[in-house]
Amino acid sequence: MKRIHQLLRLVAVVLLFAAEGMAGTSNSLMDISTDGTRLACSNRDSGTVSIVDLRTKKKLFEVPVGSHPEGVTFLGNSHRLAVAVYSDDTVKVLDADSGKIERTIEVFDEPYGVVSNPTGTALWVTLEYPGRVIALDPSTGATLQEQAVGRFPRGLALTSAGQLLVTEYFTGIVKAVDATTLQVTDEWAGSAQDNLARQIVAHPTRPKAYLPLQRSMTNVAHGSGSIFPYLSIIDTEAGTGKRRKRVQMDSFNQTYVVANPWEVALSPDGGTLYLVFSGTNDLFVCHVLNDDYHEVEFVEVLRTGANPRAVKVSPDSQTFYVYNALDFTVDAYSTKTLKRQQSIAVTDWTGTPEELLGKKLFYTANPPMSSRRWISCSSCHPDGDSDGRTWQQPEGLRNTQALFGLKETHPIHWSADRDEVQDFEHTIRSPLMQGKGLIRGAVHDSLDAKNSGVSRELDALAAYANSHHFSLSPWAKKGLSPSAQRGKELFFSKETGCATCHSGAYYTDLQRHDVGTGQDDKTELIGPLFDTPTLLGIYRTAPYLHHGRAQTLEEVLTTSKVDDRHGKTSGLTSEQRADLIEYLKALPYEQP
């Protein structure tokens, strides 16, 4: 009966939305109250949400909310707001007039996008892992509905018709989700090369949606042909043949190259589109065309502050705001003159000055990191994560690894061909990034004399790359399950030998081994010895192995093995393999 009452309540919530006839909303790191007097932005690095009074353009509050807050949304017409706290697995409800936290709602893992219905009585949230959308009652904290919707969903928009649109982060696939049942009702697949689609916005009056994303050409290891910025346009109307088109942004304004599109915003009337590029510190202003062909028309390019990650337009259409994540400011621009009117400080950097310099270098595609502005370190490792891709590199196929625990798990790369992050000076100068580099003069060969201590900027880049830490596995929030306990015994047993190489606090012996996978790739030039990767966080880092051939942990233990050279698991029963996988999924269940 309780479940039926929750569904009836959610149906009523959706009907209220349809009755309002209001424009849809979208996930963003920034939001503006419907009366135009309050702005909220989430500050990922400092773990806070800042509240700005837009009448005075002054920060009212900075509220600590937890580790790595992402999406924020005001609740209906109120000054209450919700924020998805990504690494703490919570959704916080705040009062923007008092700066007080009203409620903390626990969710399973990695809440990213959050939107509200216009009455403020319901929230929808994407859980990037394990791939769910949940509906919440912000007043009680109750979960009204929860449903699996795909792999790694991030972007989330609620259309004026009461339909949810969800983007898969690593694939760019867009799914229509019924706001009441959370069942997937339609799907728009793009190119197999679509990647890093973290946000989507719905047009207020027309059946269109717009999402910024990256095209990753994994067969090209060259800076001018591997990664491209795109704006994808979706025809959301049912029965239109699932039409989807994309506009290449690096050739949108003649040959003006931009990189790493992050967020897009529409004016309240849907006539103007704003798109920020975090890699090159640019913003495109575009006319939205009602032609079902060109879709958007270039108006102007503006230079922003460092690492712009959000853009929003005021309800009166007079001002748009840009959040510069590494200047820690929100800048106000006139929609008429496109001139910056004011810069508002919203937070402070909480790390070391060296790490801040390194993070700015990591996220920029501008010189000296790149000469042609197509690619930055963050193009493949955003926020220290992986892009979920396997790239054809000159040495062979290489699955992108996350940076978490990098400081403690040197040497670097599957080939262990670098023993310090400063060796990435070779990558900066390579055909991939085509930058001038951070060392003035010659560079020592990798695994030879140290490149650390030669360049302040390069040491800062290393300090930032080495600063990433693991989050605990959601599969072990209540400790190891009985199945995982049995799997732990198998992992450390002599019969499997898993812990022979995956040893120590970080589950790696920091050595190279031949586990038989080198012969799977005819382009391999360095193998067959490959670095032992850490197993911490392996529950969410598919595909697996250096060439990305194993899509699941089950495949790692079965079809991707050669003569039991990668652990002796061929003799395990299906139940034992399931137990071993449960243990692997639980890593890390404590901080190393």
N, C-alpha and C positions, 0 to 999 in steps of 0.2 A: 504493500500500500504506500509506503514511504516513497518508493521509486516512482509510482504512478503520480503522486502529488508533486514530486520534483519535475517530472515531464510536463504536467499540466501548468506548473508555474512558468516553466521555460517557454511553453507555447504562448502563454499570456504575455511574456516579455517580448517575444518576437512580434506578436500582434500589435503591441504598443508601439514597437518600432515602425511598423508599416503605417499605423495611424498617424504618426508624427509627420511622415513624408519628408524627413530630413535627409541631407546628404550623408553618404557613408563616411566612415573614418578609417584610418590606417595606422598600423604600428609605426612608432617612431621613437627616437631617443628624446623627443621634445614634443610638448603639446601646449595648446593655448585654450583657456576656458572660453565657453561660448559667448560670454559677455565681453571678452577681449581685455580683461583687466589682470589676468594672471597667466604667467608662463612657467612651465615646469620642464626641467631637463635633468636627465640622469647622467651622473658623472662616474663612468666605469672605473677609472683609476682610483678615485678617492672614496668610492663606495657611498656616495651621497646623492640626494636629489635636491636641486636648488629651485627655490620659488622666487620669481621675479614679479614685482608690481609694474605692469606695463604702463601705468599712468605716470609714474615717476622714473621709470627705467632703472630701478634700484632693486638689488637683491634683498628680499625680506628674510628668508631662512635658507639654511643649508642643513638638510636633515640626514644624519647617518642612517642608512637602510641595510647595509650588508655588503657582501662581496660581489662586485661586478653587476650592478644594476643595468638593465637594458631598457626595454620599452616602458613608456609612461602614457597614461591616458586620464583625462578628467572624466568624472562620472556624470554623464548627462549634462544638465545645465548648472551643476553645482560647482563649488570650489573644492570638492573632495577629489582625490586622484588615486590611481593605483599604479604601482611600479612592479615590474617583473625583476626579481633579484636572482640573476642567472646562476651564480655559483653557490648560493645558499638554499636554492630550491624553495623559495618563498615568493608570495605576492603580498606586498605591503599596501595597506590603504591609509592615506594621509589626509589631513585637513590643511589645505593651502592657506587658510587664514590664520591658523594658529601654529603651524609647523609641527603638529603633534601626530604621531603614528596612532591610528585608531585600531588597527587590526593587522595581525600577521597570519596569513593563510599558507599552510604547508602544502606543497605539491610534490610530485614524484621526483622530477629532475629537470634542470635546465629550462626554466620558463624564459621565453625570449620576447615574443610579440604579445601585446595586450591591447584590446579595444573594448569600449563600453557601448551599450545601447543608449539612445538619447535620453531615456528616463533615469539612467544611472542605477538600474535595478539588476543588471547582469553584466558580467565580464566574460570575455572569451580570451583564452590564453593558449599560445603554442608552447608545447614542451618539446624542445629540439630533440632531446633524448628522453624516452625511446620512440618518439614520433607520434605524439598525441595532440588533440585539441581538447581542452576542458572548458566547461561553462561553470562560472562561480557566482554565488550570491555575495556581493561585497559587504552587505550588512551583517550577515551571519557567518560568513566564511564557508558555507556549505558548498559542496560540489554538486551541481545540478545535473551534469552529464559529463561523460568522458569517453573518448573514442580514438582509436588508432586511425591516422589519416595518411601515413606515408613515412618516408625516411627523412629525418632531420628537418622538420618544418620550422621556419622562422617567420617569414612574412605573413601578415594577417590583415585583412580588410573586411569591413562590414559595409555592404552596398546599400543603397537607398531602397532596394527591393527586399532587404532582410536576408541576403545571402552572404555567407562567409567565403572569402577567397584566401587560399593558403598556398605559400610557395615552399617547395623543397629547396633547402639551402644549397646543396651540392649539385643538384641537377637542373634547377630552374623550372621544374615542372610546376604548373599551377593547377590547383584542385578547387572545385566548387564544393562547398560543404553546407548541408542543410543546417541552419542555425538552431533548429529545435532538436533534431535527432543526432546531429553531428556526423551523419552518414555522407560519404563522398558521392556526389551526384553527377559530376562531370570532371573532365581533365583536359588540360591543354599542354601537350609536350612540345618542347622546342627542339633545338639541336642537341645532339649527344654531347656537344662541347660546352653547353651552357653550364655556368658555375657561379657560386657565391651570390645567390638571389636571396637577400636578407630582408627585403621590404617590398610592399606592393601598396598601391593607392587606387581606389575606385573613383571613376568620374561621378560627379554629383547628380547628373541628369541623363547621361547617355550610357548605354551598355558597353562601357570600355573600362579597362584597367591598365595600369602602367607599372612596370617593375624595372628597376636598374639591375644589371647583372654583368657578369664577366664571361667572355668566351675564352676558354682555355684550349688552345690547339696543342694537345699533348704530344703530337708527333713532330713538333718543331721546337728545337732548343735554341731559339734565336730571338733576341729582344724585339725585333721589328716584325715578327711573324708568329708569336706564340700566344700573346694575351691581348685581347681587344675589349674596349668598353662598349656596352650596348644599352639601349633602352628598348624593352620589349613591350608591345601593345597587344592586349588580349581583347577579343570580342566576346563579351560575357553572356550575350543573349543566347538562350537555348535554341537549338535547331539551326544554328548558323554554320555548321560544319567545323566547329572548333577552330576558327580562324585565329591565327597568331602571326604577327610579323615583328621584325626587329629593325632598329635604326642604329647604324654604326656611328658612335659618337666621336671617334677620332677623325672622321671625315665629314662630320655634320657641318662644321664651320670651316669650309675649305679643307686645309690639311693641318689644322690646329689640333695637336694630339693631347688627349686627356687620359687619365688612368684611374682605375678603382672607383667606379660609380658606387655610391653608398646609399643615398636616399633621394626620393623625388617627392614633390608636393604640388598640389593644384590650387589655384585660386578658388574661392567659394563659388564663383560662377562657372568654373571649369574651363575658362578661356585661356589661362596662362599656366605653363608648367615650369617648375624650377627643379634643377637636377645638380647635386653636388658631387664632386670628384675628389675623394680624399687623398689620392696619390699625387695629384698635381696642384691642389689648392685652387680649384676652379669651380665656377657655377655657371651653368647655361640657363638662360631665360629663353623660353620658347612659346610661340603661339600654338594653341591646340586647334587643329583643323578638323572640320566635320566633313572629311572627304573620303574616309575609308581607304585611303591610298597613301598619301604622304604622312598623314596623321599629325605631325608636328613640324613647325617651321622655326628656324633659328632667328633669334632677335638680338641677343647680346651675350658676351662672355664677361664675367666679373672675376677678379682675383680675390680670394678669400684669405682668412687666416689659416693657421696650420691644422691640417687634417680635419676638414669639415665633414661631419658625420650626420647632420640633421638639418632640415629646412622646413619651415612652417609659415603659412600666410595668415595674417590676422583676419578675424571675421568680417571686419569692415573693408577688407581688400586694400588698405592703404599702406601696409607695411608687411615685409617678409623678414623672417629671422633665420640666421645661420648659426649653428653651433660649431665652433672651432674647438675640437676635442683636445688639441695639444697646445692651444693658447689659453684654454680654460675660460673662454669668453663666448657670449652670444652677441652677435652684431645685428643691428636693426638697419634695414634698407628701405628706402622709399620705392613703392611699386611703380610710381610715375617717372621719377628721375633715375632710378636704379643706383642712386648714390647712397653710400653708407652714412647713416645719421648718428649712430651711437654704438659704442662697444661697452658691454656690461660684463664685468668680472663675475663668474659664477662659482668658481672653486679654485683650489690651489693644488699643485703637484705634491704628492705625499712621499715620493721616492727620492733618490739622490739626484743632484744636478747632472751627474754623469749618465744615469739611466734615462733621464728626460732627453738629453741630447741624443743618446742612442736610439730612443724610441722615435724621435723626429726623423732621424736618418733612416730607420727601418721602414717607416711609412711613406717616405717620399719617393716619387719617381722622377724628381727633378735632379739636375746636376748637383754634386758630382756622382750621385749614386747611379744615374742613368743619363745617357746623352740624348736619347730620343723619346723619353717620357712615357714609354708604354708599360714599364714594369718596375715594381718595387719589391723589396723583400716580403712585404705584407700581401703581395698579389698571390702568393702561394702559402703564406703562413699568417693569415689575419689573426690578431690577438694571440699569437703563439700557436694557433691551431694548424691543422692540415687542411689543404683544399680538397682532400678526398680523391686525388687523382694519381695516376701512374704515368710518369713522363718518359718519353724516349729521349734519353740523354746520350751524349757521345759515347759514354762507357757502357751503355745498355739501358734496359728498363729500370726505372727507379720510382718506387712508391713514396710519395711525399710523407715525411715524418713530422709529427708535432714537436714543438720546442720544449714541452714540459719536462722538467728534470734534466735539461740539457747540460747544466753545469756539472752534474754528478755522473754523467754517462758518456763522457768523452772516451774514445775518439768519436769523430763525427762522420756522418754519411754511412750508408750501407757498406761502402767499400773501406771504411775506416781510413780514408785518405787525408784526413785533417785532424790534428790533435789540439786545435784551439780555434775559437770562433774567429779570431783575427785572420785566419787563413781564408775567410770568405772574401778577402780583398781580391783573390783570384776570380771569384764569381762576379764581383762588381766590375772588374775589368774584362770579363769574358764576353764572347758574342751574345750571351744571354741578356746581360744588363747593359753592356756597352758604356759603362761609366768610366770617368777618369780615375776613380778610386780615392781613397782617403790617405794613402801613403804617398809622400812626395819623393819619388825616386824608385829604386828597385825594390822588388818584393821577394822575400825569401820563399823558397819552395815549401810546399806543405810537407810536414813531418821532418823538416830540416830546422834551421835556426828559427827562433821565435820571431813572429811578427808583432807580438804584444810589446808595448812600451815604445813603439816607433811613431805612432800617431794617436793624438788625444781623441780624435773623432772615431777611429777604429776601435780603440779601447772602450769608448762609450757604447758603440754598437754592440760589442761583446758583452758589456755589463748588462744591457737591456735584454739581449737574447738569453743570457744566463739567469735571468730573474724570474722565469716562469716556473710555477709550482703546480703540483697535482691537486685536483679535487678528489675527495673520497668517492668511491663507487656508490651509486644509489642502491645497488644490489646487496649492500652490506650495512645499510643504515641501522638494522637491528642485530648486527653481528652476522657471523657466518651461519648460513642455513645448514641443516643436517646434510643436505646434498653437497654443499660447498665444503663442509668439514671432511666428508669422505673424499672429495676431489683433492683437498689439500694433502691428505695422506698419500694419494696416488702421485701427486706432483712431486713430493719429496721422497718417494720410494725409489729404491735401486732398480726396480723392474722397469720403470718408465725412464728414469734418468733425466727428467725435465730440469731438475735443479742443478744438474752438473754444469750446464752453461748459464741457465737463468737463475743465478745465485745472488746472494747478498740482499741488502735492503732495497736495491733497485732492480732486482731480478735480471741482472746481466753480469757476466764475468769480464766485460769490457774487452773481449777478445774476438777474433775472427774464426769461423768454422766453415767447413764444407758440409752442408746438410743435404746436398744433392739437388738443390734448386737451380744451380748455375747453368745446368744443361737445358733448362726449359726455355731459354731465350737465346736465339741464334745471333742476336746483336751484341751479346755480352762480350766485353773486352777485358774486364778486370777480374771477374770471378775465377774459380768457384768459391773462394773464401769470402764470407760476408759477416759483418759485425753482428754481435748478439744484441738485439734491441731490448730495451726495458719492456716488461709486460704490464707495467702500471698504466691503468687507463685503457687497456686493450679492449674492454667491452664496447667502446664506441669508435674505434679507429680502423674499421674495415675500409678498404681491402687490406689483406695481410701479405707478408713476405716481401722481399725486395722488389719483385716484379708485379705485385698486386694480383697474382693469379688466384689466391684464395679469397673468396667473398665472405666466408663465414669461418668461425672457429672450428666448426665441424669439418670443413674442408681442410683446414690446417692439419687436423689430426688424422685425416683419411686420404682423400684423393690427391692432396698436394705433397704427399710424403714419398720418399724414395728409399726403399730397403731399410726402413726404421732408422735412418741416419739422423732424423730430426725428432728424437725421442722415440722410445720403443712403445708405441701405442697401438700397433696393428692387432695385438692380442687382446685388447680391451673389449669388453662387451659394450653394447650400446648404452646400457645403464651406467657403466663405469665412465664412458666418454662423456655422458651427460653430466655426471658428477664433476669430472675434471673441468668441463666448460663452465659449470656454475662457480667453481673456484676461480677460474681465470676472470670471469665477469665481475667477481667481487674485489678485484685488485684495482686500486689499493683500498683495503678496509681499515687501514691506519696509516698515518703519515710516516714515510720512511725517515 
